[in-house]
Amino acid sequence: MELIEALTQRLKAKGVAPSIMPCFIRSVANAISEKQDLDIEEVNRRLHSLWWDTIELDYHTLQLIIAGLEDKGE
């Protein structure tokens, strides 16, 4: 549960409302689906192309999302 709490707090700080967090996380999963070792700039470029242009993801938050996706088996 600590992972989810940490991720929720980090996403809130970046301006992601709790109601759209699942959608944002799915977009991140789509952005990295082909290649998980992308650098953070490329992940942000892909997110911006998916209309998430007001959110800048940082490396630590990206790693929390990846850990959460792996935990769920996605």
Contacts in CASP RR format, 6 or more apart in sequence:
PFRMAT RR
TARGET T0000
AUTHOR 0000-0000-0000
METHOD contacts of the structure
MODEL  1
MELIEALTQRLKAKGVAPSIMPCFIRSVANAISEKQDLDIEEVNRRLHSL
WWDTIELDYHTLQLIIAGLEDKGE
3 64 0 8 1.000
3 67 0 8 1.000
3 68 0 8 1.000
3 71 0 8 1.000
4 68 0 8 1.000
6 64 0 8 1.000
7 61 0 8 1.000
7 64 0 8 1.000
7 65 0 8 1.000
7 68 0 8 1.000
8 18 0 8 1.000
8 21 0 8 1.000
10 58 0 8 1.000
10 60 0 8 1.000
10 61 0 8 1.000
10 64 0 8 1.000
11 21 0 8 1.000
11 24 0 8 1.000
11 61 0 8 1.000
12 18 0 8 1.000
14 55 0 8 1.000
14 56 0 8 1.000
14 57 0 8 1.000
14 58 0 8 1.000
14 61 0 8 1.000
15 54 0 8 1.000
15 55 0 8 1.000
16 24 0 8 1.000
16 55 0 8 1.000
24 52 0 8 1.000
24 55 0 8 1.000
25 65 0 8 1.000
25 69 0 8 1.000
27 47 0 8 1.000
27 50 0 8 1.000
27 52 0 8 1.000
28 43 0 8 1.000
28 47 0 8 1.000
28 57 0 8 1.000
28 62 0 8 1.000
28 65 0 8 1.000
29 65 0 8 1.000
29 69 0 8 1.000
29 74 0 8 1.000
30 50 0 8 1.000
31 38 0 8 1.000
31 43 0 8 1.000
31 46 0 8 1.000
31 47 0 8 1.000
31 50 0 8 1.000
32 38 0 8 1.000
32 43 0 8 1.000
32 46 0 8 1.000
32 66 0 8 1.000
36 66 0 8 1.000
38 46 0 8 1.000
40 57 0 8 1.000
40 58 0 8 1.000
40 59 0 8 1.000
40 62 0 8 1.000
43 57 0 8 1.000
43 62 0 8 1.000
44 56 0 8 1.000
44 57 0 8 1.000
47 53 0 8 1.000
47 55 0 8 1.000
47 57 0 8 1.000
END
